[in-house]
Amino acid sequence: MTSTHDTLVRAAGCVLWRRASGQQIELALVYRPRWADWSWPKGKLKRDETHEAAARREVLEETGHTCRLGAPLPAARYVDHQRRPKEVRYWVAEATGGTFTPNAEVSDLVWLTPEQARRRISRPRDRDLIATALHAIAEEGAGGSAAP
């Protein structure tokens, strides 16, 4: 019999980005008061939900923005606060519209340059996605094969 602590927690999220003035890339970070951290928008999958659908839903719920998923990014694997194994699958995602409103999970959203995001983000595993995300964004802009 498998205990709850052996069950993989499946989650999905995005490195959400937009072009600011002068075509500079900005990345969105959310502040989660419960964990006192700055992170990418992400969350657990609902029953029978795909990772892609969960990533879009979490971005909308946590940032108020819709998005277009691009290239997949490396997944993060770690043990969560309840000592369960967790895997978060990430995508690079371009913001396509919306407005942030603070909610029970997320009290703040900031749009930062990649260097500002590197300094602000709380966890090294989240910071590690920045270079890969920027590469994927550049590839998409050069006609890469990102998913719509």
Stockholm file with secondary structure:
# STOCKHOLM 1.0

chainA/1-148         MTSTHDTLVRAAGCVLWRRASGQQIELALVYRPRWADWSWPKGKLKRDETHEAAARREVLEETGHTCRLGAPLPAARYVDHQRRPKEVRYWVAEATGGTFTPNAEVSDLVWLTPEQARRRISRPRDRDLIATALHAIAEEGAGGSAAP
#=GR chainA/1-148 SS CCCGGGSCEEEEEEEEEEECGGGCEEEEEEEETTTTEEECSEEECCTTCCHHHHHHHHHHHHHSEEEEEEEEEEEEEEECTTSCEEEEEEEEEEEEEECCCCCSSCSEEEEECHHHHHHHCSCHHHHTHHHHHHHHHHHHHTTCCCCC
#=GC SS_cons         CCCGGGSCEEEEEEEEEEECGGGCEEEEEEEETTTTEEECSEEECCTTCCHHHHHHHHHHHHHSEEEEEEEEEEEEEEECTTSCEEEEEEEEEEEEEECCCCCSSCSEEEEECHHHHHHHCSCHHHHTHHHHHHHHHHHHHTTCCCCC
//
